[in-house]
Amino acid sequence: MSHKAWMKTVPTENCDVLMTFPDTTDDHTLLWLLNHIRLGIPELIVQVRHHKHTRVYAFFVTATYESLLRGADEIGLRKPVKTEFGGGMRSFSCEEDYIYENIENELYFFTSQERQNIIRYWLENLRAKQGESLHNIHFLEGQPIIPELAARGVIQQVFPLHEQRILKRLMKSWVQAVCEAQPLDEICDYFGVKIAMYFAWLGFYTSAMVYPAVFGSILYTFTESDQTSQDICCVVFAIFNVIWATLFLEEWKRRGAEFAYKWGTLDTPAESIEEPRPQFRGIKRISPVTSAEEFYYPPWKRLLFQCLVSLPVCLACLSCVFLLMLGCFQLQEFVLSIQELPRIIRFLPKIVLAIIVTACDEVYKKIAYWLNDMGVW
């Protein structure tokens, strides 16, 4: 089932995150997961829908405004503060909710990206109790349920829904606009800071490239055909590029800091922006740093796995690629040495190499996923 078909099934106001299941999913699985979500995350509102054409079940997930406020407090979501209370950005707190801008407006206080981020945080941190199981899947105590079910194929996909109203506005003001500044604030509100920062850099880089392009064109136009003139122009252009690159980097540092301050990530440590990976598993212990309960996996076990499993597997994959490429090159030389072969046969080694690269890419991707998942134990 494509994302676009589900996207228009219900209004976005009634759903923020969509969770779909294969058409072979039985009722017991749906009821088991639905019961765990409603008991483990009472803040969420879950509606079960069935697509009559594909016979696929889906959970339409959203939350009330009050629940989202508590979730924002829980994840430390940074929101702008009213001018009379000092302005700037601060982690949201329910105890002082009156100091934040637009707190009275339920429709505009949270962006769609912020709502979806809170709901995703709740879903990914729904953890199993000791001894819980679903069919042949036996969960460890404290293991995230939804990522495990998604990895096993029980859950087909979990993704946020778009807001058609905002997408149409961005289409006009951004995609279809010509020679106009990018609506970076709207991009940040809808897609998040990372996406907005990327397009801010891309726009700044594109604009900055005008200077070397214009200067290089002028220099090329007035360069004479003799070697001395060309050498002098190359030296001048190289010096110009050194100066331009230095100014470009310094200006972007300033511009990037402005965006980071404006969007509330300037004084946020990188490790606190991203949530801990839900798939991480280990033994529970009390952290000697924070005195909070956490999962812990001994570093020596991870190092042992890297030395005895990861390193040999990677070396074996590299050796396999090397031998296959060497075989294709040998086949190429053999084919080219036979003059009587048709012209189309001469492309056979290249076709074989392309097929091998494609097949190896799929195999190595699965191996990489497996090594990465084993590395979180």
Secondary structure, DSSP 8 states (H G I E B T S, - for coil): --HHHHHTTS-GGG-SEEEE--TT--HHHHHHHHHHHHHH-TTEEEEEEEETTTTEEEEEEEE-HHHHHHHHHHHT-EEEB-GGGT-SEEE--GGGGGGBTTTT-TTTSS-HHHHHHHHHHHHHT-B--TT-EETTEE--TT-BHHHHHHHHTSS-EEEE---HHHHHHHIIIIIS-SS----HHHHHHHH-HHHHHHHHHHHHHHHHTHHHHHHHHHHHHH--SSHHHHHHHHHHHHHHHHHHHHHHHHHHHHHHHHHHHHTT-TT--HHHHS---TT---EEEE-TTT-SEEEE--HHHHHHHIIIIIHHHHHHHHHHHHHHHHHHHHHHHHHHH-TTS-GGGGGHHHHHHHHHHHHHHHHHHHHHHHHHHHTT-
